[in-house]
């Protein structure tokens, strides 16, 4: 994989956000992502490998709290169509409760075969605007990449 840069990673993500910009975050988008960028496809695998390499290189998932490694990798920008990118690495744990004012798109990348995020295995999960949850990984360790429109997230007090 070599040393991938944040700029190269941004280009990789822009290849996805360019296809979904302006679309409502709903079940139809969930279905579309899982069909168009399938979990067993080359594009999905390239992003997964890039995340693993960036974590190993030390510029992704640089912070840790409550057993969760995380970082905002890309702030909301025109380069990625107004989305932000956060990446977390979680092992059998529940994250802090929060709300997505504009919705959330999750790319679920299990590191352990049985790992799931919010009950879903490898693939995409789309939450609509206003959704709130405790992000939860069960069955082992997983990397989850979050795309947030305008970077909007509200942690519950």
C-alpha positions as protocol buffer text, in pm:
chain_id: "A"
residue {
  index: 1
  type: UNK
  ca { x: 0 y: 0 z: 0 }
}
residue {
  index: 2
  type: UNK
  ca { x: 289 y: 236 z: 73 }
}
residue {
  index: 3
  type: UNK
  ca { x: 258 y: 568 z: 249 }
}
residue {
  index: 4
  type: UNK
  ca { x: -73 y: 717 z: 145 }
}
residue {
  index: 5
  type: UNK
  ca { x: -123 y: 1087 z: 211 }
}
residue {
  index: 6
  type: UNK
  ca { x: -431 y: 1268 z: 340 }
}
residue {
  index: 7
  type: UNK
  ca { x: -456 y: 1428 z: -7 }
}
residue {
  index: 8
  type: UNK
  ca { x: -467 y: 1090 z: -178 }
}
residue {
  index: 9
  type: UNK
  ca { x: -723 y: 968 z: 74 }
}
residue {
  index: 10
  type: UNK
  ca { x: -932 y: 1281 z: 6 }
}
residue {
  index: 11
  type: UNK
  ca { x: -928 y: 1202 z: -366 }
}
residue {
  index: 12
  type: UNK
  ca { x: -1041 y: 846 z: -293 }
}
residue {
  index: 13
  type: UNK
  ca { x: -1335 y: 971 z: -83 }
}
residue {
  index: 14
  type: UNK
  ca { x: -1425 y: 1238 z: -340 }
}
residue {
  index: 15
  type: UNK
  ca { x: -1482 y: 954 z: -585 }
}
residue {
  index: 16
  type: UNK
  ca { x: -1772 y: 846 z: -364 }
}
residue {
  index: 17
  type: UNK
  ca { x: -1905 y: 1180 z: -240 }
}
residue {
  index: 18
  type: UNK
  ca { x: -1921 y: 1310 z: -597 }
}
residue {
  index: 19
  type: UNK
  ca { x: -2175 y: 1037 z: -678 }
}
residue {
  index: 20
  type: UNK
  ca { x: -2394 y: 1095 z: -371 }
}
residue {
  index: 21
  type: UNK
  ca { x: -2379 y: 1474 z: -322 }
}
residue {
  index: 22
  type: UNK
  ca { x: -2726 y: 1625 z: -300 }
}
residue {
  index: 23
  type: UNK
  ca { x: -2902 y: 1292 z: -255 }
}
residue {
  index: 24
  type: UNK
  ca { x: -3128 y: 1242 z: 46 }
}
residue {
  index: 25
  type: UNK
  ca { x: -2982 y: 1023 z: 320 }
}
residue {
  index: 26
  type: UNK
  ca { x: -3239 y: 744 z: 326 }
}
residue {
  index: 27
  type: UNK
  ca { x: -3301 y: 376 z: 259 }
}
residue {
  index: 28
  type: UNK
  ca { x: -3273 y: 427 z: -117 }
}
residue {
  index: 29
  type: UNK
  ca { x: -2921 y: 567 z: -76 }
}
residue {
  index: 30
  type: UNK
  ca { x: -2835 y: 276 z: 158 }
}
residue {
  index: 31
  type: UNK
  ca { x: -2945 y: 30 z: -115 }
}
residue {
  index: 32
  type: UNK
  ca { x: -2766 y: 227 z: -388 }
}
residue {
  index: 33
  type: UNK
  ca { x: -2432 y: 239 z: -203 }
}
residue {
  index: 34
  type: UNK
  ca { x: -2444 y: -134 z: -124 }
}
residue {
  index: 35
  type: UNK
  ca { x: -2517 y: -209 z: -492 }
}
residue {
  index: 36
  type: UNK
  ca { x: -2283 y: 47 z: -656 }
}
residue {
  index: 37
  type: UNK
  ca { x: -1986 y: 23 z: -416 }
}
residue {
  index: 38
  type: UNK
  ca { x: -2034 y: -330 z: -285 }
}
residue {
  index: 39
  type: UNK
  ca { x: -1851 y: -460 z: 20 }
}
residue {
  index: 40
  type: UNK
  ca { x: -1679 y: -725 z: -192 }
}
residue {
  index: 41
  type: UNK
  ca { x: -1577 y: -482 z: -464 }
}
residue {
  index: 42
  type: UNK
  ca { x: -1237 y: -331 z: -547 }
}
residue {
  index: 43
  type: UNK
  ca { x: -1328 y: 30 z: -454 }
}
residue {
  index: 44
  type: UNK
  ca { x: -1456 y: -68 z: -109 }
}
residue {
  index: 45
  type: UNK
  ca { x: -1149 y: -286 z: -52 }
}
residue {
  index: 46
  type: UNK
  ca { x: -913 y: -5 z: -157 }
}
residue {
  index: 47
  type: UNK
  ca { x: -1065 y: 232 z: 100 }
}
residue {
  index: 48
  type: UNK
  ca { x: -1049 y: -42 z: 367 }
}
residue {
  index: 49
  type: UNK
  ca { x: -681 y: -107 z: 293 }
}
residue {
  index: 50
  type: UNK
  ca { x: -609 y: 266 z: 290 }
}
residue {
  index: 51
  type: UNK
  ca { x: -771 y: 312 z: 632 }
}
residue {
  index: 52
  type: UNK
  ca { x: -569 y: 22 z: 774 }
}
residue {
  index: 53
  type: UNK
  ca { x: -246 y: 166 z: 629 }
}
residue {
  index: 54
  type: UNK
  ca { x: -323 y: 518 z: 757 }
}
residue {
  index: 55
  type: UNK
  ca { x: -398 y: 386 z: 1109 }
}
residue {
  index: 56
  type: UNK
  ca { x: -71 y: 191 z: 1101 }
}
residue {
  index: 57
  type: UNK
  ca { x: 113 y: 501 z: 973 }
}
residue {
  index: 58
  type: UNK
  ca { x: -25 y: 698 z: 1268 }
}
residue {
  index: 59
  type: UNK
  ca { x: -225 y: 976 z: 1101 }
}
residue {
  index: 60
  type: UNK
  ca { x: -572 y: 820 z: 1127 }
}
residue {
  index: 61
  type: UNK
  ca { x: -753 y: 729 z: 1453 }
}
residue {
  index: 62
  type: UNK
  ca { x: -497 y: 932 z: 1648 }
}
residue {
  index: 63
  type: UNK
  ca { x: -718 y: 997 z: 1952 }
}
residue {
  index: 64
  type: UNK
  ca { x: -859 y: 751 z: 2202 }
}
residue {
  index: 65
  type: UNK
  ca { x: -1143 y: 763 z: 2454 }
}
residue {
  index: 66
  type: UNK
  ca { x: -1332 y: 483 z: 2621 }
}
residue {
  index: 67
  type: UNK
  ca { x: -1145 y: 221 z: 2418 }
}
residue {
  index: 68
  type: UNK
  ca { x: -1242 y: 384 z: 2088 }
}
residue {
  index: 69
  type: UNK
  ca { x: -971 y: 515 z: 1857 }
}
residue {
  index: 70
  type: UNK
  ca { x: -1097 y: 799 z: 1637 }
}
residue {
  index: 71
  type: UNK
  ca { x: -1019 y: 1107 z: 1436 }
}
residue {
  index: 72
  type: UNK
  ca { x: -1178 y: 1357 z: 1203 }
}
residue {
  index: 73
  type: UNK
  ca { x: -966 y: 1286 z: 900 }
}
residue {
  index: 74
  type: UNK
  ca { x: -1115 y: 1548 z: 666 }
}
residue {
  index: 75
  type: UNK
  ca { x: -1311 y: 1856 z: 769 }
}
residue {
  index: 76
  type: UNK
  ca { x: -1620 y: 1939 z: 562 }
}
residue {
  index: 77
  type: UNK
  ca { x: -1495 y: 2081 z: 233 }
}
residue {
  index: 78
  type: UNK
  ca { x: -1579 y: 2141 z: -130 }
}
residue {
  index: 79
  type: UNK
  ca { x: -1317 y: 1878 z: -219 }
}
residue {
  index: 80
  type: UNK
  ca { x: -1550 y: 1612 z: -79 }
}
residue {
  index: 81
  type: UNK
  ca { x: -1879 y: 1787 z: -160 }
}
residue {
  index: 82
  type: UNK
  ca { x: -1950 y: 1931 z: 185 }
}
residue {
  index: 83
  type: UNK
  ca { x: -1907 y: 1608 z: 378 }
}
residue {
  index: 84
  type: UNK
  ca { x: -1664 y: 1545 z: 660 }
}
residue {
  index: 85
  type: UNK
  ca { x: -1484 y: 1216 z: 715 }
}
residue {
  index: 86
  type: UNK
  ca { x: -1437 y: 1061 z: 1058 }
}
residue {
  index: 87
  type: UNK
  ca { x: -1285 y: 718 z: 1113 }
}
residue {
  index: 88
  type: UNK
  ca { x: -1316 y: 508 z: 1427 }
}
residue {
  index: 89
  type: UNK
  ca { x: -1171 y: 175 z: 1533 }
}
residue {
  index: 90
  type: UNK
  ca { x: -1388 y: -5 z: 1789 }
}
residue {
  index: 91
  type: UNK
  ca { x: -1379 y: -348 z: 1953 }
}
residue {
  index: 92
  type: UNK
  ca { x: -1694 y: -481 z: 2120 }
}
residue {
  index: 93
  type: UNK
  ca { x: -1801 y: -148 z: 2265 }
}
residue {
  index: 94
  type: UNK
  ca { x: -2063 y: 123 z: 2265 }
}
residue {
  index: 95
  type: UNK
  ca { x: -1971 y: 480 z: 2177 }
}
residue {
  index: 96
  type: UNK
  ca { x: -2118 y: 804 z: 2312 }
}
residue {
  index: 97
  type: UNK
  ca { x: -2480 y: 882 z: 2230 }
}
residue {
  index: 98
  type: UNK
  ca { x: -2516 y: 1140 z: 1955 }
}
residue {
  index: 99
  type: UNK
  ca { x: -2754 y: 1278 z: 1696 }
}
residue {
  index: 100
  type: UNK
  ca { x: -2705 y: 1338 z: 1324 }
}
residue {
  index: 101
  type: UNK
  ca { x: -2885 y: 1662 z: 1232 }
}
residue {
  index: 102
  type: UNK
  ca { x: -2820 y: 1598 z: 860 }
}
residue {
  index: 103
  type: UNK
  ca { x: -2791 y: 1220 z: 868 }
}
residue {
  index: 104
  type: UNK
  ca { x: -2486 y: 994 z: 853 }
}
residue {
  index: 105
  type: UNK
  ca { x: -2336 y: 749 z: 605 }
}
residue {
  index: 106
  type: UNK
  ca { x: -2135 y: 465 z: 760 }
}
residue {
  index: 107
  type: UNK
  ca { x: -1886 y: 246 z: 579 }
}
residue {
  index: 108
  type: UNK
  ca { x: -1847 y: -65 z: 795 }
}
residue {
  index: 109
  type: UNK
  ca { x: -1516 y: -250 z: 764 }
}
residue {
  index: 110
  type: UNK
  ca { x: -1486 y: -546 z: 1004 }
}
residue {
  index: 111
  type: UNK
  ca { x: -1133 y: -645 z: 1106 }
}
residue {
  index: 112
  type: UNK
  ca { x: -1275 y: -958 z: 1271 }
}
residue {
  index: 113
  type: UNK
  ca { x: -1503 y: -1176 z: 1057 }
}
residue {
  index: 114
  type: UNK
  ca { x: -1809 y: -1151 z: 1285 }
}
residue {
  index: 115
  type: UNK
  ca { x: -1781 y: -783 z: 1373 }
}
residue {
  index: 116
  type: UNK
  ca { x: -2089 y: -569 z: 1317 }
}
residue {
  index: 117
  type: UNK
  ca { x: -2169 y: -201 z: 1358 }
}
residue {
  index: 118
  type: UNK
  ca { x: -2522 y: -132 z: 1485 }
}
residue {
  index: 119
  type: UNK
  ca { x: -2613 y: -486 z: 1381 }
}
residue {
  index: 120
  type: UNK
  ca { x: -2480 y: -457 z: 1024 }
}
residue {
  index: 121
  type: UNK
  ca { x: -2178 y: -635 z: 881 }
}
residue {
  index: 122
  type: UNK
  ca { x: -1935 y: -521 z: 611 }
}
residue {
  index: 123
  type: UNK
  ca { x: -2094 y: -265 z: 381 }
}
residue {
  index: 124
  type: UNK
  ca { x: -2284 y: 63 z: 398 }
}
residue {
  index: 125
  type: UNK
  ca { x: -2540 y: 192 z: 646 }
}
residue {
  index: 126
  type: UNK
  ca { x: -2727 y: 520 z: 595 }
}
residue {
  index: 127
  type: UNK
  ca { x: -2903 y: 703 z: 875 }
}
residue {
  index: 128
  type: UNK
  ca { x: -3151 y: 982 z: 794 }
}
residue {
  index: 129
  type: UNK
  ca { x: -3141 y: 1337 z: 928 }
}
residue {
  index: 130
  type: UNK
  ca { x: -3233 y: 1355 z: 1296 }
}
residue {
  index: 131
  type: UNK
  ca { x: -3133 y: 997 z: 1374 }
}
residue {
  index: 132
  type: UNK
  ca { x: -2971 y: 940 z: 1715 }
}
residue {
  index: 133
  type: UNK
  ca { x: -2789 y: 636 z: 1851 }
}
residue {
  index: 134
  type: UNK
  ca { x: -2518 y: 480 z: 2063 }
}
residue {
  index: 135
  type: UNK
  ca { x: -2275 y: 361 z: 1791 }
}
residue {
  index: 136
  type: UNK
  ca { x: -2207 y: 0 z: 1883 }
}
residue {
  index: 137
  type: UNK
  ca { x: -1963 y: -260 z: 1756 }
}
residue {
  index: 138
  type: UNK
  ca { x: -2026 y: -625 z: 1847 }
}
residue {
  index: 139
  type: UNK
  ca { x: -1855 y: -950 z: 1750 }
}
residue {
  index: 140
  type: UNK
  ca { x: -1499 y: -817 z: 1747 }
}
residue {
  index: 141
  type: UNK
  ca { x: -1307 y: -527 z: 1599 }
}
residue {
  index: 142
  type: UNK
  ca { x: -1415 y: -299 z: 1314 }
}
residue {
  index: 143
  type: UNK
  ca { x: -1316 y: 22 z: 1142 }
}
residue {
  index: 144
  type: UNK
  ca { x: -1609 y: 252 z: 1063 }
}
residue {
  index: 145
  type: UNK
  ca { x: -1578 y: 550 z: 831 }
}
residue {
  index: 146
  type: UNK
  ca { x: -1847 y: 818 z: 878 }
}
residue {
  index: 147
  type: UNK
  ca { x: -1951 y: 1068 z: 613 }
}
residue {
  index: 148
  type: UNK
  ca { x: -2139 y: 1358 z: 776 }
}
residue {
  index: 149
  type: UNK
  ca { x: -2307 y: 1629 z: 564 }
}
residue {
  index: 150
  type: UNK
  ca { x: -2156 y: 1963 z: 677 }
}
residue {
  index: 151
  type: UNK
  ca { x: -1973 y: 1766 z: 948 }
}
residue {
  index: 152
  type: UNK
  ca { x: -2283 y: 1793 z: 1165 }
}
residue {
  index: 153
  type: UNK
  ca { x: -2294 y: 1583 z: 1480 }
}
residue {
  index: 154
  type: UNK
  ca { x: -2442 y: 1662 z: 1822 }
}
residue {
  index: 155
  type: UNK
  ca { x: -2321 y: 1470 z: 2123 }
}
residue {
  index: 156
  type: UNK
  ca { x: -2593 y: 1426 z: 2384 }
}
residue {
  index: 157
  type: UNK
  ca { x: -2514 y: 1569 z: 2727 }
}
